Amino acid sequence: MPAIALVAAGTRLGLSLGRVFGSHGFDVALIARSAERLGGLTGKLAAEDVNAAAFPADVADRPGLVAALDSAAARFGGIDVLQYSAPYVRVGDSWMTGVLDVTVETLRPQIEGSCYGGIAATRAVLPAMMAAGTGTVLFTTGASAVVPTPWAGAVGAAGAALHNWALNLNGALADKGVYVGHVALGAWIAGTPGAPADASLMEPDEIARIHWDLHTARGPAERLVTS
């Protein structure tokens, strides 16, 4: 069976991605910091007859992340699809740093989580994909990666770096059978704690189906998703 690795898998989009890809016959490797959260996700997917396994790792611990992906590949006989959800990293008391407050210190953890983690995860699975002549890598960020968003200055800059690398990587791999795509979410995922009362919302299952469609169509290389 093909396998998908979901990095920074959460209880909303991560669960929905596991459900959607699992319903199409994929084994699901779930990677995140919290072993407890991963246990809950694997249990829910198992109840829907999806073969899922947990591999706890922190995206900021790049050797640990690579080891988790190696373990997942060994468990499932390879990774056919990698999906990386770029995390927002809390700096001080805030999840977001406005553009006027961005410093090297506030940007560094976002770059570590979004860009460096994404690159490390990709490099862990890419050689096998290239050898097989097929594979999919999908990066998921907020829309601030592609749309100027002053209140998300640090996160947007980190996401933009990942976006740029993803598009260049897709072009470089065009003749090698590996598709790389970037999904920029311009809506809040329904159920996210702290979402503004007037926020545009999208159901996680809907967003997950967009990822599936990109995987099967193998394009475009970038998709801005709005409600």
Backbone as CSV, one residue per row, in Angstrom:
resi,resn,N_x,N_y,N_z,CA_x,CA_y,CA_z,C_x,C_y,C_z
1,MET,0.842,-1.201,0.000,0.000,0.000,0.000,0.873,1.245,0.000
2,PRO,0.416,2.314,-0.657,1.161,3.571,-0.576,1.050,4.151,0.824
3,ALA,1.963,5.053,1.156,1.977,5.648,2.492,2.169,7.150,2.395
4,ILE,1.502,7.870,3.293,1.677,9.305,3.433,2.231,9.592,4.820
5,ALA,3.186,10.495,4.894,3.702,10.973,6.175,3.175,12.380,6.406
6,LEU,2.494,12.577,7.520,1.927,13.873,7.886,2.777,14.452,9.005
7,VAL,3.534,15.497,8.691,4.448,16.092,9.665,3.785,17.298,10.314
8,ALA,3.911,17.385,11.633,3.206,18.377,12.446,1.701,18.146,12.333
9,ALA,1.327,16.871,12.391,-0.077,16.478,12.254,-0.882,16.961,13.452
10,GLY,-1.986,17.632,13.168,-2.836,18.158,14.223,-4.176,17.463,14.283
11,THR,-4.985,17.887,15.231,-6.260,17.221,15.485,-7.352,17.618,14.509
12,ARG,-7.108,18.611,13.689,-8.104,19.023,12.704,-7.634,18.648,11.295
13,LEU,-6.725,19.417,10.707,-6.288,19.110,9.346,-5.537,17.788,9.291
14,GLY,-4.701,17.513,10.276,-3.971,16.253,10.271,-4.899,15.050,10.262
15,LEU,-5.922,15.099,11.096,-6.900,14.013,11.133,-7.620,13.893,9.802
16,SER,-8.013,15.023,9.231,-8.739,14.991,7.961,-7.864,14.480,6.824
17,LEU,-6.604,14.884,6.795,-5.696,14.372,5.769,-5.529,12.865,5.909
18,GLY,-5.380,12.393,7.135,-5.282,10.961,7.348,-6.533,10.239,6.885
19,ARG,-7.670,10.844,7.159,-8.948,10.244,6.772,-9.088,10.189,5.245
20,VAL,-8.788,11.304,4.571,-8.967,11.370,3.121,-7.987,10.443,2.408
21,PHE,-6.709,10.533,2.733,-5.742,9.664,2.064,-5.950,8.210,2.476
22,GLY,-6.300,7.985,3.739,-6.562,6.629,4.182,-7.732,5.989,3.463
23,SER,-8.745,6.789,3.143,-9.909,6.259,2.428,-9.563,5.850,1.004
24,HIS,-8.419,6.335,0.512,-7.951,5.948,-0.822,-6.843,4.895,-0.746
25,GLY,-6.765,4.211,0.375,-5.859,3.081,0.473,-4.467,3.382,0.976
26,PHE,-4.247,4.567,1.521,-2.929,4.925,2.034,-2.759,4.491,3.482
27,ASP,-1.575,3.993,3.805,-1.151,3.927,5.192,-0.764,5.339,5.617
28,VAL,-0.898,5.634,6.910,-0.696,7.004,7.387,0.320,7.019,8.525
29,ALA,1.417,7.752,8.317,2.410,7.984,9.367,2.170,9.370,9.944
30,LEU,1.932,9.437,11.231,1.631,10.696,11.909,2.838,11.128,12.730
31,ILE,3.318,12.340,12.476,4.496,12.855,13.169,4.150,14.182,13.828
32,ALA,4.381,14.282,15.113,4.158,15.510,15.877,4.873,15.361,17.211
33,ARG,4.938,16.464,17.977,5.652,16.431,19.258,4.949,15.584,20.305
34,SER,3.619,15.684,20.361,2.867,15.094,21.457,2.490,13.641,21.176
35,ALA,3.081,12.728,21.926,2.726,11.321,21.776,1.268,11.085,22.153
36,GLU,0.781,11.830,23.132,-0.613,11.683,23.552,-1.563,12.081,22.427
37,ARG,-1.268,13.215,21.780,-2.115,13.652,20.672,-2.067,12.656,19.526
38,LEU,-0.889,12.149,19.235,-0.758,11.173,18.158,-1.535,9.903,18.466
39,GLY,-1.539,9.511,19.733,-2.309,8.337,20.113,-3.789,8.516,19.852
40,GLY,-4.290,9.711,20.143,-5.691,9.994,19.863,-6.000,9.959,18.382
41,LEU,-5.087,10.497,17.570,-5.304,10.512,16.124,-5.279,9.105,15.544
42,THR,-4.312,8.295,15.956,-4.247,6.935,15.421,-5.481,6.138,15.820
43,GLY,-5.977,6.374,17.029,-7.182,5.684,17.467,-8.394,6.052,16.635
44,LYS,-8.547,7.348,16.354,-9.682,7.796,15.545,-9.589,7.258,14.122
45,LEU,-8.390,7.251,13.560,-8.238,6.729,12.201,-8.453,5.222,12.163
46,ALA,-7.987,4.523,13.184,-8.195,3.074,13.234,-9.679,2.738,13.273
47,ALA,-10.463,3.591,13.954,-11.908,3.374,14.022,-12.560,3.517,12.653
48,GLU,-11.865,4.170,11.728,-12.364,4.328,10.361,-11.622,3.401,9.400
49,ASP,-10.985,2.373,9.959,-10.277,1.352,9.173,-9.106,1.919,8.384
50,VAL,-8.462,2.942,8.934,-7.249,3.494,8.332,-6.054,2.979,9.117
51,ASN,-5.090,2.420,8.419,-3.883,1.902,9.061,-2.926,3.060,9.331
52,ALA,-2.841,3.481,10.576,-2.026,4.634,10.948,-1.089,4.267,12.086
53,ALA,0.059,4.935,12.116,1.026,4.726,13.191,1.640,6.057,13.578
54,ALA,2.011,6.179,14.843,2.545,7.428,15.386,4.060,7.364,15.498
55,PHE,4.696,8.489,15.170,6.148,8.617,15.256,6.458,9.974,15.878
56,PRO,6.501,10.059,17.206,6.689,11.354,17.866,8.028,12.000,17.504
57,ALA,7.976,13.280,17.154,9.184,14.049,16.848,8.817,15.518,16.803
58,ASP,9.782,16.352,17.133,9.632,17.803,17.086,10.307,18.303,15.819
59,VAL,9.609,19.113,15.016,10.202,19.587,13.762,11.434,20.442,14.010
60,ALA,11.547,21.020,15.211,12.731,21.819,15.530,13.951,20.949,15.825
61,ASP,13.718,19.673,16.097,14.802,18.710,16.322,15.005,17.961,15.012
62,ARG,15.823,18.518,14.138,15.915,17.969,12.792,16.439,16.529,12.757
63,PRO,17.452,16.163,13.529,17.842,14.743,13.537,16.705,13.828,14.009
64,GLY,15.955,14.280,15.013,14.824,13.490,15.486,13.733,13.375,14.444
65,LEU,13.497,14.454,13.690,12.494,14.442,12.626,12.896,13.465,11.532
66,VAL,14.156,13.521,11.126,14.635,12.602,10.093,14.535,11.157,10.574
67,ALA,14.874,10.915,11.833,14.779,9.558,12.379,13.337,9.058,12.370
68,ALA,12.390,9.944,12.687,10.978,9.556,12.672,10.532,9.187,11.265
69,LEU,10.955,9.970,10.282,10.587,9.670,8.894,11.252,8.385,8.417
70,ASP,12.485,8.155,8.836,13.147,6.895,8.488,12.397,5.710,9.095
71,SER,11.941,5.862,10.337,11.186,4.790,10.991,9.862,4.544,10.279
72,ALA,9.212,5.628,9.857,7.947,5.488,9.135,8.159,4.778,7.805
73,ALA,9.229,5.140,7.105,9.518,4.491,5.826,9.805,3.006,6.022
74,ALA,10.517,2.676,7.095,10.796,1.267,7.378,9.516,0.518,7.732
75,ARG,8.638,1.165,8.467,7.383,0.528,8.894,6.475,0.249,7.701
76,PHE,6.377,1.214,6.782,5.399,1.111,5.696,6.021,0.767,4.345
77,GLY,7.317,0.537,4.310,7.946,0.186,3.040,8.196,1.370,2.141
78,GLY,8.288,2.559,2.716,8.547,3.768,1.937,7.500,4.828,2.198
79,ILE,7.822,6.054,1.801,6.896,7.179,1.903,6.616,7.687,0.493
80,ASP,5.364,7.607,0.077,4.982,8.036,-1.270,4.569,9.498,-1.315
81,VAL,3.999,9.985,-0.214,3.563,11.380,-0.116,4.041,11.937,1.215
82,LEU,4.659,13.108,1.168,5.017,13.847,2.376,4.178,15.108,2.428
83,GLN,3.485,15.311,3.540,2.762,16.569,3.756,3.323,17.213,5.003
84,TYR,3.742,18.476,4.849,4.384,19.197,5.949,3.554,20.420,6.291
85,SER,2.996,20.433,7.485,2.233,21.590,7.965,3.176,22.510,8.731
86,ALA,3.510,23.645,8.129,4.445,24.565,8.764,3.843,25.103,10.059
87,PRO,4.498,24.887,11.189,3.906,25.289,12.470,4.117,26.765,12.769
88,TYR,3.181,27.346,13.509,3.386,28.667,14.094,4.062,28.450,15.447
89,VAL,5.130,29.163,15.685,5.880,29.003,16.927,5.616,30.204,17.823
90,ARG,5.165,29.944,19.029,4.910,31.037,19.968,6.229,31.693,20.372
91,VAL,6.269,33.024,20.274,7.420,33.808,20.712,6.937,34.739,21.816
92,GLY,7.395,34.526,23.037,6.907,35.317,24.161,5.453,34.993,24.432
93,ASP,4.621,36.018,24.457,3.205,35.830,24.766,2.334,35.774,23.522
94,SER,2.931,35.792,22.343,2.137,35.933,21.127,2.490,34.863,20.106
95,TRP,1.458,34.456,19.347,1.674,33.561,18.223,2.158,34.327,16.998
96,MET,1.876,35.621,16.930,2.176,36.407,15.745,3.043,37.609,16.091
97,THR,3.972,37.941,15.203,4.810,39.123,15.344,4.555,40.019,14.147
98,GLY,4.054,41.229,14.394,3.797,42.171,13.317,5.081,42.589,12.629
99,VAL,4.936,43.074,11.407,6.113,43.359,10.587,7.033,44.388,11.229
100,LEU,6.496,45.359,11.954,7.336,46.375,12.578,8.096,45.841,13.789
101,ASP,7.682,44.697,14.290,8.331,44.115,15.465,9.233,42.932,15.132
102,VAL,9.379,42.630,13.842,10.211,41.492,13.458,11.681,41.796,13.737
103,THR,12.330,40.879,14.423,13.768,40.934,14.661,14.356,39.581,14.288
104,VAL,15.664,39.503,14.288,16.290,38.205,14.050,15.797,37.191,15.079
105,GLU,15.635,37.644,16.314,15.225,36.743,17.396,13.789,36.264,17.232
106,THR,12.889,37.122,16.734,11.498,36.686,16.556,11.305,35.904,15.263
107,LEU,12.169,36.151,14.284,12.043,35.437,13.013,12.664,34.044,13.073
108,ARG,13.741,33.912,13.824,14.487,32.652,13.815,13.618,31.432,14.127
109,PRO,12.791,31.436,15.186,12.000,30.228,15.457,10.986,29.910,14.366
110,GLN,10.471,30.933,13.675,9.539,30.671,12.576,10.272,30.048,11.387
111,ILE,11.472,30.559,11.095,12.282,29.971,10.030,12.649,28.529,10.378
112,GLU,13.003,28.302,11.638,13.351,26.948,12.079,12.187,25.990,11.854
113,GLY,10.979,26.425,12.255,9.828,25.543,12.159,9.313,25.379,10.745
114,SER,9.136,26.491,10.044,8.524,26.440,8.715,9.489,25.964,7.647
115,CYS,10.623,26.634,7.556,11.529,26.408,6.436,12.533,25.286,6.698
116,TYR,13.285,25.387,7.769,14.312,24.380,8.021,13.698,23.007,8.267
117,GLY,12.595,22.973,9.015,11.933,21.700,9.242,11.414,21.094,7.952
118,GLY,10.828,21.937,7.091,10.317,21.453,5.816,11.414,20.916,4.919
119,ILE,12.549,21.611,4.902,13.673,21.158,4.089,14.216,19.835,4.623
120,ALA,14.378,19.744,5.941,14.902,18.510,6.532,13.986,17.324,6.249
121,ALA,12.678,17.534,6.395,11.728,16.452,6.134,11.792,16.012,4.676
122,THR,11.862,16.982,3.783,11.906,16.662,2.358,13.161,15.879,2.008
123,ARG,14.285,16.321,2.516,15.540,15.644,2.195,15.581,14.220,2.757
124,ALA,14.772,13.962,3.771,14.723,12.610,4.330,14.014,11.628,3.402
125,VAL,13.046,12.117,2.620,12.255,11.214,1.775,12.564,11.351,0.289
126,LEU,13.194,12.450,-0.103,13.364,12.729,-1.528,14.249,11.725,-2.263
127,PRO,15.369,11.280,-1.710,16.188,10.333,-2.470,15.427,9.079,-2.901
128,ALA,14.610,8.529,-2.019,13.847,7.331,-2.371,12.802,7.646,-3.430
129,MET,12.171,8.816,-3.336,11.199,9.212,-4.353,11.865,9.342,-5.716
130,MET,13.035,9.985,-5.749,13.739,10.156,-7.017,14.174,8.814,-7.587
131,ALA,14.608,7.915,-6.725,15.012,6.590,-7.191,13.832,5.824,-7.770
132,ALA,12.646,6.018,-7.170,11.438,5.341,-7.647,10.838,6.025,-8.863
133,GLY,11.210,7.280,-9.102,10.661,8.029,-10.229,9.265,8.532,-9.988
134,THR,8.850,8.611,-8.723,7.514,9.116,-8.405,7.468,9.544,-6.947
135,GLY,6.578,10.475,-6.653,6.412,10.943,-5.280,5.744,12.298,-5.258
136,THR,5.219,12.656,-4.094,4.555,13.946,-3.901,5.020,14.550,-2.591
137,VAL,5.318,15.844,-2.625,5.639,16.611,-1.423,4.714,17.817,-1.395
138,LEU,3.954,17.971,-0.320,3.020,19.086,-0.174,3.346,19.857,1.097
139,PHE,3.540,21.164,0.947,3.758,22.052,2.081,2.499,22.869,2.321
140,THR,2.134,23.041,3.574,0.938,23.801,3.928,1.326,24.912,4.890
141,THR,0.979,26.159,4.508,1.252,27.321,5.353,0.017,28.206,5.380
142,GLY,0.104,29.286,6.129,-0.917,30.307,6.051,-0.733,31.150,4.802
143,ALA,-1.767,31.913,4.467,-1.725,32.735,3.259,-0.694,33.847,3.339
144,SER,-0.232,34.188,4.545,0.760,35.258,4.671,2.058,34.922,3.957
145,ALA,2.244,33.662,3.578,3.421,33.276,2.805,3.390,33.848,1.398
146,VAL,2.194,34.144,0.889,2.066,34.620,-0.494,1.296,35.928,-0.603
147,VAL,0.609,36.333,0.460,-0.175,37.569,0.468,0.369,38.471,1.570
148,PRO,0.776,39.711,1.261,1.279,40.596,2.314,0.293,40.708,3.475
149,THR,0.758,40.389,4.676,-0.078,40.362,5.877,0.733,40.968,7.014
150,PRO,0.636,42.293,7.216,1.528,42.963,8.171,1.490,42.400,9.585
151,TRP,0.328,41.929,10.053,0.260,41.431,11.425,0.920,40.069,11.588
152,ALA,1.281,39.432,10.478,1.956,38.130,10.522,3.335,38.248,9.883
153,GLY,4.076,39.278,10.273,5.337,39.577,9.612,6.362,38.462,9.679
154,ALA,6.571,37.879,10.851,7.585,36.834,10.992,7.130,35.527,10.349
155,VAL,5.907,35.120,10.639,5.375,33.885,10.060,5.321,33.986,8.543
156,GLY,4.902,35.145,8.036,4.819,35.331,6.593,6.171,35.237,5.917
157,ALA,7.185,35.838,6.528,8.526,35.781,5.948,9.044,34.352,5.905
158,ALA,8.811,33.598,6.976,9.256,32.205,7.016,8.503,31.361,5.990
159,GLY,7.191,31.575,5.906,6.401,30.837,4.928,6.784,31.183,3.505
160,ALA,7.130,32.455,3.260,7.542,32.876,1.924,8.836,32.187,1.507
161,ALA,9.744,32.006,2.458,10.985,31.295,2.156,10.691,29.852,1.756
162,LEU,9.795,29.202,2.496,9.422,27.829,2.163,8.722,27.771,0.815
163,HIS,7.843,28.729,0.558,7.115,28.806,-0.712,8.087,28.916,-1.883
164,ASN,9.059,29.803,-1.767,10.039,29.986,-2.835,10.817,28.700,-3.088
165,TRP,11.257,28.061,-2.007,12.020,26.826,-2.164,11.167,25.727,-2.787
166,ALA,9.904,25.656,-2.393,9.013,24.626,-2.930,8.827,24.778,-4.436
167,LEU,8.614,26.008,-4.898,8.410,26.218,-6.335,9.675,25.889,-7.120
168,ASN,10.821,26.302,-6.603,12.075,25.975,-7.275,12.322,24.474,-7.280
169,LEU,11.993,23.820,-6.172,12.183,22.376,-6.087,11.276,21.657,-7.071
170,ASN,10.046,22.110,-7.186,9.123,21.495,-8.138,9.667,21.589,-9.560
171,GLY,10.209,22.752,-9.903,10.782,22.906,-11.234,11.982,22.003,-11.457
172,ALA,12.823,21.880,-10.443,14.020,21.059,-10.576,13.696,19.572,-10.685
173,LEU,12.541,19.170,-10.143,12.163,17.754,-10.136,11.161,17.401,-11.227
174,ALA,10.846,18.356,-12.091,9.787,18.157,-13.083,10.033,16.938,-13.965
175,ASP,11.290,16.655,-14.281,11.591,15.523,-15.161,11.992,14.275,-14.386
176,LYS,11.766,14.296,-13.084,12.165,13.162,-12.245,10.978,12.467,-11.585
177,GLY,9.762,12.874,-11.950,8.574,12.185,-11.464,8.089,12.597,-10.098
178,VAL,8.716,13.607,-9.494,8.323,14.038,-8.152,7.648,15.399,-8.248
179,TYR,6.445,15.485,-7.706,5.666,16.732,-7.705,5.757,17.392,-6.342
180,VAL,6.015,18.694,-6.342,6.068,19.475,-5.110,5.044,20.596,-5.206
181,GLY,4.197,20.723,-4.200,3.171,21.759,-4.203,3.121,22.511,-2.888
182,HIS,2.674,23.753,-2.960,2.520,24.589,-1.769,1.067,25.019,-1.659
183,VAL,0.465,24.770,-0.514,-0.916,25.159,-0.229,-0.885,26.279,0.802
184,ALA,-1.400,27.445,0.426,-1.468,28.597,1.330,-2.915,28.779,1.767
185,LEU,-3.163,28.663,3.054,-4.528,28.712,3.581,-4.927,30.146,3.887
186,GLY,-5.910,30.640,3.146,-6.425,31.993,3.351,-7.689,32.007,4.174
187,ALA,-7.917,30.966,4.943,-9.071,30.878,5.841,-8.644,30.119,7.086
188,TRP,-9.348,30.365,8.180,-9.089,29.623,9.412,-9.692,28.230,9.291
189,ILE,-8.993,27.255,9.841,-9.540,25.906,9.892,-10.621,25.872,10.960
190,ALA,-11.809,25.455,10.576,-12.931,25.415,11.512,-12.557,24.603,12.748
191,GLY,-12.884,25.157,13.911,-12.572,24.496,15.166,-11.278,24.934,15.800
192,THR,-10.524,25.810,15.120,-9.258,26.281,15.679,-9.515,27.188,16.876
193,PRO,-8.953,26.893,18.034,-9.146,27.762,19.199,-8.598,29.159,18.930
194,GLY,-9.338,30.166,19.379,-8.878,31.534,19.235,-9.174,32.177,17.904
195,ALA,-9.881,31.488,17.015,-10.218,32.091,15.729,-11.126,33.294,15.948
196,PRO,-10.885,34.410,15.254,-11.740,35.589,15.408,-13.195,35.272,15.075
197,ALA,-14.093,35.976,15.722,-15.520,35.722,15.525,-15.939,35.942,14.078
198,ASP,-15.277,36.878,13.390,-15.648,37.185,12.009,-14.728,36.507,10.997
199,ALA,-13.966,35.521,11.436,-12.999,34.871,10.550,-13.692,34.039,9.480
200,SER,-13.091,34.001,8.298,-13.527,33.073,7.264,-13.063,31.675,7.656
201,LEU,-13.972,30.723,7.593,-13.678,29.365,8.049,-13.792,28.366,6.910
202,MET,-12.990,27.311,6.988,-13.125,26.175,6.091,-13.047,24.901,6.911
203,GLU,-13.849,23.938,6.537,-13.811,22.654,7.220,-12.524,21.913,6.862
204,PRO,-11.909,21.267,7.835,-10.648,20.569,7.546,-10.782,19.483,6.492
205,ASP,-11.928,18.817,6.430,-12.107,17.793,5.399,-12.042,18.406,4.004
206,GLU,-12.577,19.614,3.851,-12.538,20.293,2.555,-11.095,20.624,2.166
207,ILE,-10.328,21.110,3.127,-8.923,21.429,2.856,-8.146,20.161,2.531
208,ALA,-8.443,19.087,3.238,-7.760,17.816,2.981,-8.044,17.320,1.570
209,ARG,-9.276,17.489,1.111,-9.608,17.048,-0.247,-8.845,17.860,-1.290
210,ILE,-8.579,19.139,-0.997,-7.769,19.950,-1.913,-6.362,19.364,-2.021
211,HIS,-5.805,18.944,-0.901,-4.489,18.298,-0.936,-4.537,17.016,-1.771
212,TRP,-5.588,16.232,-1.607,-5.719,15.007,-2.392,-5.798,15.337,-3.875
213,ASP,-6.576,16.340,-4.224,-6.714,16.716,-5.633,-5.380,17.165,-6.226
214,LEU,-4.598,17.917,-5.464,-3.283,18.336,-5.951,-2.377,17.125,-6.157
215,HIS,-2.433,16.188,-5.237,-1.619,14.975,-5.368,-1.989,14.198,-6.620
216,THR,-3.264,14.023,-6.868,-3.679,13.216,-8.018,-3.485,13.955,-9.338
217,ALA,-3.707,15.274,-9.339,-3.535,16.058,-10.565,-2.076,16.415,-10.812
218,ARG,-1.274,16.384,-9.728,0.144,16.734,-9.789,0.339,18.164,-10.291
219,GLY,-0.469,19.033,-9.803,-0.374,20.447,-10.135,-1.657,21.145,-9.718
220,PRO,-1.608,22.474,-9.651,-0.463,23.349,-9.901,0.547,23.287,-8.756
221,ALA,1.647,24.028,-8.915,2.687,24.014,-7.896,2.323,24.866,-6.696
222,GLU,1.365,25.759,-6.843,0.935,26.584,-5.716,-0.570,26.781,-5.773
223,ARG,-1.170,26.800,-4.604,-2.629,26.943,-4.517,-2.962,27.808,-3.304
224,LEU,-3.593,28.946,-3.562,-4.104,29.798,-2.491,-5.540,29.390,-2.235
225,VAL,-5.820,28.946,-1.031,-7.136,28.423,-0.678,-7.893,29.467,0.122
226,THR,-9.076,29.829,-0.347,-9.934,30.760,0.375,-11.314,30.149,0.525
227,SER,-12.052,30.638,1.521,-13.384,30.081,1.773,-14.386,30.640,0.779
